[in-house]
Amino acid sequence: MKKISYATSYKVGQGDVRLEVVIGDGQFGSTLVTVGSQVWEQAHDFDRVLGKGVALAGKTVSVTSIVTDTNAQTNQTAVTYRLSGGVVPLEHTVAFTVGDENDSVDYEASIVLA
Amino acid sequence: MGSHRCSRPPLLALCSALGSAWLSSPSPCQAATDSDGPSCIQAGGCAVADLKTATSPAFLLIGSSPTLVERPTTPHDVAVTVYNAAKDSGGLPHDFALELAPYWLFQHPQLTYASYTKASIFWQLLYNATLSVATTSGTDMTSAAAFTDLGVGLRTQFFLSLATPPQEHDVQAAEEALAKLQQQTAVSARLADVDADVARLGCDQDSTTGGCADLLAQRARLKQLAVANAQQKSVSDEQLARGARALHDANVSRNGLTVSLAGALSGRTAAGEKLAWHEPTKEAAWMNAGYQAPSFAMLAVGRYIHVARAGSIGFADAGVRLDRVGSRFGVSAEYVHRWVVNQPAGGGLAATSRLTGTVEVAMGDSVFLSATLGQDVATESRPSGAITLLGLSFQASRDRKLQLPLP
């Protein structure tokens, strides 16, 4: 399975930090998010508050999304990461086109909260 | 099957005018006899299956059966493909075929699985649209002039689910099964990373090292999830692909109504011209509506086709087919009516109807007997053309052959 990695940092503020993970191109995917000792797993898209910025500063958000090409119209897959609640919102999309119908991709994002 | 007629002088002229580019059916003149009414064959076959929405309408309209079809998937690929084809031929490419899905030329990172699978009719029409472009080169039989025919077509469809509760349950179960495999894969991948971090930081020896407490707690939680999720220790790519195929199968097994639409145009460019739109020009439109249940299917078809070359001729067809399939037998009936919308110079083409019924019986695991009875009727001349066909087929596969045609 192809692994696609993405790493960045995000400057948090005082308020709640919200993470949204969108699996695009109509494909079927599941996402696992970890922050510190916390673990969340979610079929399809992930959208939740991770905690207060001050409590999260210095931790790393790890996002693992397994996306399977179930859309017969395209072999494109994409995962969009959206973070808000910090100094400025962050949005980034990572994409990969699989070679064959029904192939899967392992998207791994590592976001250091500063 | 049926009687092939291409009888009157105007029809012979029409056949000549249409030449080899008349749809993809055999030349209407090949089976000419001297009976009065025009048969189905003069505007292409007129079984319901012949009138189904063309998969690649542009190819069909110019009678092209390309062995190589370019299928670019990005705007850049489209530009390069067209540029190379035009460069190689010095203008309109010869014997060129291209098919693309305009919507999917671009990424759609915000289009979720839920939005895609529960799309409205409008969005389904957009998602399923395919554009086909083809050229075919030849020589005019009468003038001996070389030419290239260019066809452009568009096809799309939508599906209205009429799934039964068990069918909906099957789809949901397939989604949950695939999600579970993906979650197991994600947990395994994350666990491997955490194990590596734990080893790198020496957390197993000294849990007070910075970050170790969180990592060890996270590892413990991931192990719990791995145990809870695990039907097997690790998930292979093939298992994920099988899960995806099972989801696809569950989706396509739902009862529902499929409506497909297509249209195409074609025109001729003479040798030496860069690009033109001379006669014969053709226009065609198709519409199908099919209902599918596990042992019953209904397909209604409509088609309009028009050709202009020193005059014009146009046909409109409407037909319906019903299929009922059991484990040992299949029964089908179909009716097609063809109107002559534009008469050729000299006129005289009559509308035709065809009614047929077919029974197919499984004689054993691999032997099938079929019988078709029916009649062609030219409504403005004498009835003619009884259709009888008996067939025996053998198949090596042990799978049940009797099955419903796809809508």
Interface residues (C-beta under 8 A of the other chain):
Chain A: M1 V22 I23 G24 D25 G26 Q27 F28 G29 S30 T31 L32 T34 G36 S37 Q38 V39 E41 A43 H44 D45 K59 S62 T64 S65 I66 T68 D69 T70 N71 A72 Q73 T74 N75 Q76 A78 V79 T80 T93 A95 T97 N102 D103 S104 D106 E108
Chain B: T73 A101 Y103 W104 Q107 H108 P109 Q110 L111 T112 Y113 A114 S115 Y116 T117 Y127 N128 E175 E176 L178 A179 Q182 Q183 T185 A186 V187 A189 R190 D193 V194 A213 D214 A217 Q218 R221 L222 L225 D237 L240 A241 G243 A244 R245 L247 H248
